[in-house]
Amino acid sequence: MQNSAAPIMDEKTLRWMPWVIAIAFFMQSLDGTILNTALPSMARSLAE
């Protein structure tokens, strides 16, 4: 009896996966930076 498992991801997927993860981390950092910069102004605007 032969038990051959199919590959989970092909070569093309494995080549693009690090780039997708890197872009996701960059977008998360950018979003946090924008929010932290805008939050004081938003708080002042809502307090009026």
C-alpha distance matrix in Angstrom:
0.0 3.8 6.6 9.7 12.8 15.8 19.0 21.4 24.5 25.3 27.7 30.8 30.3 30.0 33.1 35.2 34.1 36.5 39.4 38.9 38.8 41.9 43.8 43.0 44.4 47.4 48.2 48.0 50.4 52.7 52.8 53.7 56.4 57.9 57.9 59.5 62.2 63.0 62.9 66.5 68.0 66.2 67.4 71.0 70.8 69.7 72.2 75.1
3.8 0.0 3.8 6.2 9.6 12.5 15.5 18.2 21.1 21.7 24.0 27.1 26.8 26.4 29.5 31.7 30.7 33.1 35.9 35.5 35.6 38.5 40.5 39.9 41.3 44.2 45.0 45.0 47.4 49.6 49.8 50.8 53.4 55.0 55.1 56.7 59.2 60.2 60.2 63.8 65.2 63.5 64.9 68.4 68.2 67.2 69.8 72.7
6.6 3.8 0.0 3.8 6.4 9.7 12.7 14.9 18.1 19.2 21.7 24.8 24.0 23.6 26.9 28.9 27.6 30.0 32.9 32.4 32.2 35.3 37.2 36.5 37.8 40.8 41.6 41.5 43.9 46.1 46.3 47.2 49.9 51.4 51.5 53.1 55.7 56.6 56.6 60.1 61.6 59.9 61.2 64.7 64.6 63.5 66.1 69.0
9.7 6.2 3.8 0.0 3.8 6.5 9.3 12.1 14.9 15.7 18.1 21.1 20.7 20.3 23.4 25.5 24.5 27.0 29.8 29.4 29.5 32.5 34.4 33.8 35.3 38.1 39.0 39.1 41.4 43.6 43.9 45.0 47.5 49.0 49.3 50.9 53.4 54.3 54.5 58.1 59.4 57.8 59.3 62.8 62.6 61.7 64.4 67.2
12.8 9.6 6.4 3.8 0.0 3.8 6.4 8.6 11.7 13.1 15.9 18.7 17.7 17.4 20.8 22.6 21.3 23.9 26.6 26.0 26.1 29.2 31.0 30.3 31.8 34.7 35.4 35.5 37.9 40.0 40.3 41.4 44.0 45.4 45.6 47.3 49.7 50.6 50.8 54.4 55.7 54.1 55.6 59.0 58.8 57.9 60.6 63.4
15.8 12.5 9.7 6.5 3.8 0.0 3.8 6.3 8.9 9.9 13.0 15.5 14.6 14.9 18.1 19.7 18.9 21.8 24.2 23.5 24.0 27.1 28.6 28.1 29.9 32.6 33.2 33.6 36.1 37.9 38.2 39.6 42.1 43.3 43.7 45.6 47.9 48.7 49.0 52.6 53.8 52.2 53.9 57.2 56.9 56.1 58.9 61.6
19.0 15.5 12.7 9.3 6.4 3.8 0.0 3.8 5.6 6.8 9.6 12.3 11.4 11.2 14.5 16.3 15.4 18.1 20.6 20.2 20.7 23.6 25.3 25.0 26.7 29.3 30.1 30.6 32.9 34.8 35.3 36.7 39.0 40.3 40.9 42.7 44.8 45.8 46.3 49.9 51.0 49.6 51.3 54.6 54.4 53.8 56.6 59.2
21.4 18.2 14.9 12.1 8.6 6.3 3.8 0.0 3.8 6.9 10.0 11.9 9.8 9.9 13.5 14.6 13.0 16.0 18.5 17.5 17.8 21.0 22.5 21.9 23.7 26.4 27.0 27.3 29.8 31.7 32.0 33.3 35.8 37.1 37.5 39.3 41.6 42.4 42.8 46.4 47.6 46.1 47.8 51.1 50.8 50.1 52.9 55.6
24.5 21.1 18.1 14.9 11.7 8.9 5.6 3.8 0.0 3.8 6.7 8.1 6.1 6.6 10.0 11.0 10.1 13.2 15.4 14.7 15.5 18.5 19.8 19.7 21.6 24.0 24.7 25.4 27.8 29.5 30.0 31.6 33.8 35.0 35.7 37.6 39.6 40.6 41.2 44.8 45.8 44.5 46.4 49.6 49.2 48.8 51.7 54.2
25.3 21.7 19.2 15.7 13.1 9.9 6.8 6.9 3.8 0.0 3.8 5.6 5.5 6.4 8.8 10.5 10.8 13.9 15.5 15.5 16.9 19.4 20.6 21.1 23.2 25.1 25.9 27.1 29.3 30.7 31.5 33.3 35.3 36.4 37.4 39.4 41.1 42.1 43.0 46.6 47.4 46.2 48.3 51.4 50.9 50.7 53.7 56.1
27.7 24.0 21.7 18.1 15.9 13.0 9.6 10.0 6.7 3.8 0.0 3.8 5.5 5.1 6.2 8.9 10.0 12.4 13.9 14.7 16.3 18.1 19.5 20.6 22.5 24.0 25.3 26.7 28.5 29.8 31.1 32.9 34.5 35.7 37.1 38.9 40.4 41.6 42.8 46.2 47.0 46.1 48.3 51.2 50.9 50.9 53.9 56.2
30.8 27.1 24.8 21.1 18.7 15.5 12.3 11.9 8.1 5.6 3.8 0.0 3.8 5.5 5.1 6.5 8.7 11.4 11.9 12.5 14.8 16.5 17.3 18.6 20.9 22.0 23.0 24.8 26.7 27.6 28.8 31.0 32.4 33.4 34.9 36.9 38.2 39.2 40.6 44.1 44.6 43.7 46.1 48.9 48.4 48.5 51.6 53.7
30.3 26.8 24.0 20.7 17.7 14.6 11.4 9.8 6.1 5.5 5.5 3.8 0.0 3.8 5.4 5.4 6.0 9.4 10.4 10.1 12.1 14.5 15.3 15.9 18.3 19.9 20.6 22.1 24.3 25.4 26.3 28.3 30.1 31.1 32.3 34.3 35.9 36.8 38.0 41.5 42.2 41.1 43.3 46.3 45.8 45.8 48.8 51.1
30.0 26.4 23.6 20.3 17.4 14.9 11.2 9.9 6.6 6.4 5.1 5.5 3.8 0.0 3.8 5.6 5.3 7.6 9.7 10.3 11.3 13.4 15.1 15.9 17.5 19.4 20.7 21.9 23.7 25.2 26.4 28.0 29.7 31.1 32.4 34.0 35.7 37.0 38.1 41.4 42.4 41.5 43.6 46.6 46.4 46.4 49.2 51.7
33.1 29.5 26.9 23.4 20.8 18.1 14.5 13.5 10.0 8.8 6.2 5.1 5.4 3.8 0.0 3.8 5.8 7.0 8.0 9.8 11.4 12.5 14.0 15.7 17.3 18.4 20.0 21.7 23.1 24.2 25.9 27.7 28.9 30.3 32.0 33.6 34.8 36.3 37.7 41.0 41.8 41.1 43.4 46.1 46.0 46.3 49.1 51.4
35.2 31.7 28.9 25.5 22.6 19.7 16.3 14.6 11.0 10.5 8.9 6.5 5.4 5.6 3.8 0.0 3.8 5.7 5.4 6.4 8.8 10.1 10.8 12.5 14.6 15.6 16.7 18.6 20.3 21.2 22.6 24.7 26.0 27.1 28.7 30.6 31.8 33.0 34.5 37.8 38.5 37.7 40.1 42.8 42.5 42.8 45.7 47.9
34.1 30.7 27.6 24.5 21.3 18.9 15.4 13.0 10.1 10.8 10.0 8.7 6.0 5.3 5.8 3.8 0.0 3.9 5.5 5.2 6.3 8.6 10.0 10.7 12.5 14.3 15.5 16.7 18.6 20.0 21.2 22.9 24.6 25.9 27.1 28.9 30.5 31.7 32.8 36.2 37.2 36.3 38.4 41.3 41.1 41.2 44.0 46.4
36.5 33.1 30.0 27.0 23.9 21.8 18.1 16.0 13.2 13.9 12.4 11.4 9.4 7.6 7.0 5.7 3.9 0.0 3.8 5.5 5.1 6.0 8.6 9.8 10.6 12.2 14.2 15.4 16.6 18.2 19.9 21.2 22.6 24.3 25.8 27.1 28.6 30.3 31.5 34.6 35.8 35.2 37.2 40.0 40.2 40.4 43.1 45.5
39.4 35.9 32.9 29.8 26.6 24.2 20.6 18.5 15.4 15.5 13.9 11.9 10.4 9.7 8.0 5.4 5.5 3.8 0.0 3.8 5.4 5.0 6.1 8.5 9.9 10.4 12.2 14.2 15.3 16.3 18.1 20.0 21.0 22.3 24.2 25.7 26.9 28.4 29.9 33.1 33.9 33.4 35.7 38.3 38.2 38.8 41.5 43.7
38.9 35.5 32.4 29.4 26.0 23.5 20.2 17.5 14.7 15.5 14.7 12.5 10.1 10.3 9.8 6.4 5.2 5.5 3.8 0.0 3.8 5.5 5.2 6.2 8.7 9.9 10.6 12.3 14.4 15.3 16.4 18.5 20.0 21.0 22.5 24.4 25.8 26.9 28.2 31.6 32.3 31.5 33.8 36.6 36.3 36.5 39.4 41.7
38.8 35.6 32.2 29.5 26.1 24.0 20.7 17.8 15.5 16.9 16.3 14.8 12.1 11.3 11.4 8.8 6.3 5.1 5.4 3.8 0.0 3.8 5.5 5.1 6.3 8.6 9.9 10.6 12.5 14.2 15.3 16.7 18.5 20.1 21.2 22.7 24.5 25.9 26.8 30.1 31.3 30.5 32.4 35.4 35.4 35.5 38.2 40.7
41.9 38.5 35.3 32.5 29.2 27.1 23.6 21.0 18.5 19.4 18.1 16.5 14.5 13.4 12.5 10.1 8.6 6.0 5.0 5.5 3.8 0.0 3.8 5.4 5.2 6.2 8.7 9.9 10.7 12.3 14.2 15.5 16.6 18.4 20.1 21.2 22.6 24.4 25.7 28.8 29.9 29.5 31.6 34.3 34.5 35.0 37.5 39.9
43.8 40.5 37.2 34.4 31.0 28.6 25.3 22.5 19.8 20.6 19.5 17.3 15.3 15.1 14.0 10.8 10.0 8.6 6.1 5.2 5.5 3.8 0.0 3.8 5.5 5.0 6.1 8.6 9.8 10.3 12.1 14.2 15.2 16.3 18.2 19.9 21.0 22.3 23.9 27.1 27.8 27.3 29.7 32.3 32.2 32.7 35.5 37.7
43.0 39.9 36.5 33.8 30.3 28.1 25.0 21.9 19.7 21.1 20.6 18.6 15.9 15.9 15.7 12.5 10.7 9.8 8.5 6.2 5.1 5.4 3.8 0.0 3.8 5.4 5.2 6.2 8.7 9.9 10.5 12.4 14.3 15.4 16.5 18.4 20.0 21.1 22.2 25.6 26.5 25.6 27.8 30.6 30.5 30.7 33.5 35.9
44.4 41.3 37.8 35.3 31.8 29.9 26.7 23.7 21.6 23.2 22.5 20.9 18.3 17.5 17.3 14.6 12.5 10.6 9.9 8.7 6.3 5.2 5.5 3.8 0.0 3.8 5.5 5.1 6.2 8.6 9.9 10.7 12.4 14.4 15.4 16.6 18.4 20.1 21.0 24.1 25.5 25.0 26.7 29.6 30.0 30.2 32.7 35.2
47.4 44.2 40.8 38.1 34.7 32.6 29.3 26.4 24.0 25.1 24.0 22.0 19.9 19.4 18.4 15.6 14.3 12.2 10.4 9.9 8.6 6.2 5.0 5.4 3.8 0.0 3.8 5.4 5.1 6.1 8.6 9.9 10.6 12.3 14.2 15.4 16.5 18.3 19.8 22.8 23.8 23.7 25.8 28.3 28.6 29.3 31.8 34.1
48.2 45.0 41.6 39.0 35.4 33.2 30.1 27.0 24.7 25.9 25.3 23.0 20.6 20.7 20.0 16.7 15.5 14.2 12.2 10.6 9.9 8.7 6.1 5.2 5.5 3.8 0.0 3.8 5.4 5.0 6.0 8.6 9.8 10.5 12.1 14.1 15.3 16.4 17.9 21.2 21.8 21.2 23.6 26.2 26.1 26.6 29.4 31.6
48.0 45.0 41.5 39.1 35.5 33.6 30.6 27.3 25.4 27.1 26.7 24.8 22.1 21.9 21.7 18.6 16.7 15.4 14.2 12.3 10.6 9.9 8.6 6.2 5.1 5.4 3.8 0.0 3.8 5.5 5.1 6.2 8.7 10.0 10.6 12.3 14.3 15.5 16.2 19.6 20.8 20.0 21.9 24.8 25.0 25.2 27.7 30.2
50.4 47.4 43.9 41.4 37.9 36.1 32.9 29.8 27.8 29.3 28.5 26.7 24.3 23.7 23.1 20.3 18.6 16.6 15.3 14.4 12.5 10.7 9.8 8.7 6.2 5.1 5.4 3.8 0.0 3.8 5.4 5.1 6.2 8.7 9.9 10.6 12.3 14.3 15.3 18.2 19.6 19.5 21.3 23.9 24.5 25.1 27.3 29.8
52.7 49.6 46.1 43.6 40.0 37.9 34.8 31.7 29.5 30.7 29.8 27.6 25.4 25.2 24.2 21.2 20.0 18.2 16.3 15.3 14.2 12.3 10.3 9.9 8.6 6.1 5.0 5.5 3.8 0.0 3.8 5.4 5.1 6.2 8.6 9.9 10.6 12.3 14.1 17.0 17.8 17.8 20.1 22.4 22.6 23.6 26.1 28.2
52.8 49.8 46.3 43.9 40.3 38.2 35.3 32.0 30.0 31.5 31.1 28.8 26.3 26.4 25.9 22.6 21.2 19.9 18.1 16.4 15.3 14.2 12.1 10.5 9.9 8.6 6.0 5.1 5.4 3.8 0.0 3.8 5.5 5.2 6.1 8.6 9.9 10.6 11.9 15.3 16.0 15.3 17.6 20.2 20.3 20.8 23.4 25.7
53.7 50.8 47.2 45.0 41.4 39.6 36.7 33.3 31.6 33.3 32.9 31.0 28.3 28.0 27.7 24.7 22.9 21.2 20.0 18.5 16.7 15.5 14.2 12.4 10.7 9.9 8.6 6.2 5.1 5.4 3.8 0.0 3.8 5.5 5.1 6.1 8.5 9.9 10.4 13.5 15.1 14.7 16.2 19.0 19.7 20.1 22.2 24.9
56.4 53.4 49.9 47.5 44.0 42.1 39.0 35.8 33.8 35.3 34.5 32.4 30.1 29.7 28.9 26.0 24.6 22.6 21.0 20.0 18.5 16.6 15.2 14.3 12.4 10.6 9.8 8.7 6.2 5.1 5.5 3.8 0.0 3.8 5.5 5.2 6.1 8.6 10.0 12.5 13.8 14.3 16.1 18.3 19.2 20.3 22.2 24.5
57.9 55.0 51.4 49.0 45.4 43.3 40.3 37.1 35.0 36.4 35.7 33.4 31.1 31.1 30.3 27.1 25.9 24.3 22.3 21.0 20.1 18.4 16.3 15.4 14.4 12.3 10.5 10.0 8.7 6.2 5.2 5.5 3.8 0.0 3.8 5.6 5.2 6.1 8.4 11.2 11.6 11.8 14.3 16.3 16.6 17.8 20.2 22.2
57.9 55.1 51.5 49.3 45.6 43.7 40.9 37.5 35.7 37.4 37.1 34.9 32.3 32.4 32.0 28.7 27.1 25.8 24.2 22.5 21.2 20.1 18.2 16.5 15.4 14.2 12.1 10.6 9.9 8.6 6.1 5.1 5.5 3.8 0.0 3.8 5.4 5.2 5.8 9.2 10.2 9.6 11.6 14.2 14.7 15.3 17.6 20.0
59.5 56.7 53.1 50.9 47.3 45.6 42.7 39.3 37.6 39.4 38.9 36.9 34.3 34.0 33.6 30.6 28.9 27.1 25.7 24.4 22.7 21.2 19.9 18.4 16.6 15.4 14.1 12.3 10.6 9.9 8.6 6.1 5.2 5.6 3.8 0.0 3.8 5.6 5.4 7.7 9.8 10.3 11.3 13.7 15.0 15.9 17.4 20.0
62.2 59.2 55.7 53.4 49.7 47.9 44.8 41.6 39.6 41.1 40.4 38.2 35.9 35.7 34.8 31.8 30.5 28.6 26.9 25.8 24.5 22.6 21.0 20.0 18.4 16.5 15.3 14.3 12.3 10.6 9.9 8.5 6.1 5.2 5.4 3.8 0.0 3.8 5.8 7.0 8.1 9.6 11.3 12.7 13.9 15.6 17.2 19.2
63.0 60.2 56.6 54.3 50.6 48.7 45.8 42.4 40.6 42.1 41.6 39.2 36.8 37.0 36.3 33.0 31.7 30.3 28.4 26.9 25.9 24.4 22.3 21.1 20.1 18.3 16.4 15.5 14.3 12.3 10.6 9.9 8.6 6.1 5.2 5.6 3.8 0.0 3.8 5.8 5.5 6.2 8.8 10.3 10.7 12.4 14.5 16.3
62.9 60.2 56.6 54.5 50.8 49.0 46.3 42.8 41.2 43.0 42.8 40.6 38.0 38.1 37.7 34.5 32.8 31.5 29.9 28.2 26.8 25.7 23.9 22.2 21.0 19.8 17.9 16.2 15.3 14.1 11.9 10.4 10.0 8.4 5.8 5.4 5.8 3.8 0.0 3.8 5.5 5.0 6.1 8.7 9.8 10.5 12.2 14.7
66.5 63.8 60.1 58.1 54.4 52.6 49.9 46.4 44.8 46.6 46.2 44.1 41.5 41.4 41.0 37.8 36.2 34.6 33.1 31.6 30.1 28.8 27.1 25.6 24.1 22.8 21.2 19.6 18.2 17.0 15.3 13.5 12.5 11.2 9.2 7.7 7.0 5.8 3.8 0.0 3.8 5.4 5.1 6.3 8.6 10.0 10.6 13.0
68.0 65.2 61.6 59.4 55.7 53.8 51.0 47.6 45.8 47.4 47.0 44.6 42.2 42.4 41.8 38.5 37.2 35.8 33.9 32.3 31.3 29.9 27.8 26.5 25.5 23.8 21.8 20.8 19.6 17.8 16.0 15.1 13.8 11.6 10.2 9.8 8.1 5.5 5.5 3.8 0.0 3.8 5.4 5.2 6.2 8.7 10.0 11.3
66.2 63.5 59.9 57.8 54.1 52.2 49.6 46.1 44.5 46.2 46.1 43.7 41.1 41.5 41.1 37.7 36.3 35.2 33.4 31.5 30.5 29.5 27.3 25.6 25.0 23.7 21.2 20.0 19.5 17.8 15.3 14.7 14.3 11.8 9.6 10.3 9.6 6.2 5.0 5.4 3.8 0.0 3.8 5.5 5.1 6.2 8.6 10.4
67.4 64.9 61.2 59.3 55.6 53.9 51.3 47.8 46.4 48.3 48.3 46.1 43.3 43.6 43.4 40.1 38.4 37.2 35.7 33.8 32.4 31.6 29.7 27.8 26.7 25.8 23.6 21.9 21.3 20.1 17.6 16.2 16.1 14.3 11.6 11.3 11.3 8.8 6.1 5.1 5.4 3.8 0.0 3.8 5.4 5.2 6.1 9.0
71.0 68.4 64.7 62.8 59.0 57.2 54.6 51.1 49.6 51.4 51.2 48.9 46.3 46.6 46.1 42.8 41.3 40.0 38.3 36.6 35.4 34.3 32.3 30.6 29.6 28.3 26.2 24.8 23.9 22.4 20.2 19.0 18.3 16.3 14.2 13.7 12.7 10.3 8.7 6.3 5.2 5.5 3.8 0.0 3.8 5.5 5.2 6.8
70.8 68.2 64.6 62.6 58.8 56.9 54.4 50.8 49.2 50.9 50.9 48.4 45.8 46.4 46.0 42.5 41.1 40.2 38.2 36.3 35.4 34.5 32.2 30.5 30.0 28.6 26.1 25.0 24.5 22.6 20.3 19.7 19.2 16.6 14.7 15.0 13.9 10.7 9.8 8.6 6.2 5.1 5.4 3.8 0.0 3.8 5.6 5.8
69.7 67.2 63.5 61.7 57.9 56.1 53.8 50.1 48.8 50.7 50.9 48.5 45.8 46.4 46.3 42.8 41.2 40.4 38.8 36.5 35.5 35.0 32.7 30.7 30.2 29.3 26.6 25.2 25.1 23.6 20.8 20.1 20.3 17.8 15.3 15.9 15.6 12.4 10.5 10.0 8.7 6.2 5.2 5.5 3.8 0.0 3.8 5.5
72.2 69.8 66.1 64.4 60.6 58.9 56.6 52.9 51.7 53.7 53.9 51.6 48.8 49.2 49.1 45.7 44.0 43.1 41.5 39.4 38.2 37.5 35.5 33.5 32.7 31.8 29.4 27.7 27.3 26.1 23.4 22.2 22.2 20.2 17.6 17.4 17.2 14.5 12.2 10.6 10.0 8.6 6.1 5.2 5.6 3.8 0.0 3.8
75.1 72.7 69.0 67.2 63.4 61.6 59.2 55.6 54.2 56.1 56.2 53.7 51.1 51.7 51.4 47.9 46.4 45.5 43.7 41.7 40.7 39.9 37.7 35.9 35.2 34.1 31.6 30.2 29.8 28.2 25.7 24.9 24.5 22.2 20.0 20.0 19.2 16.3 14.7 13.0 11.3 10.4 9.0 6.8 5.8 5.5 3.8 0.0
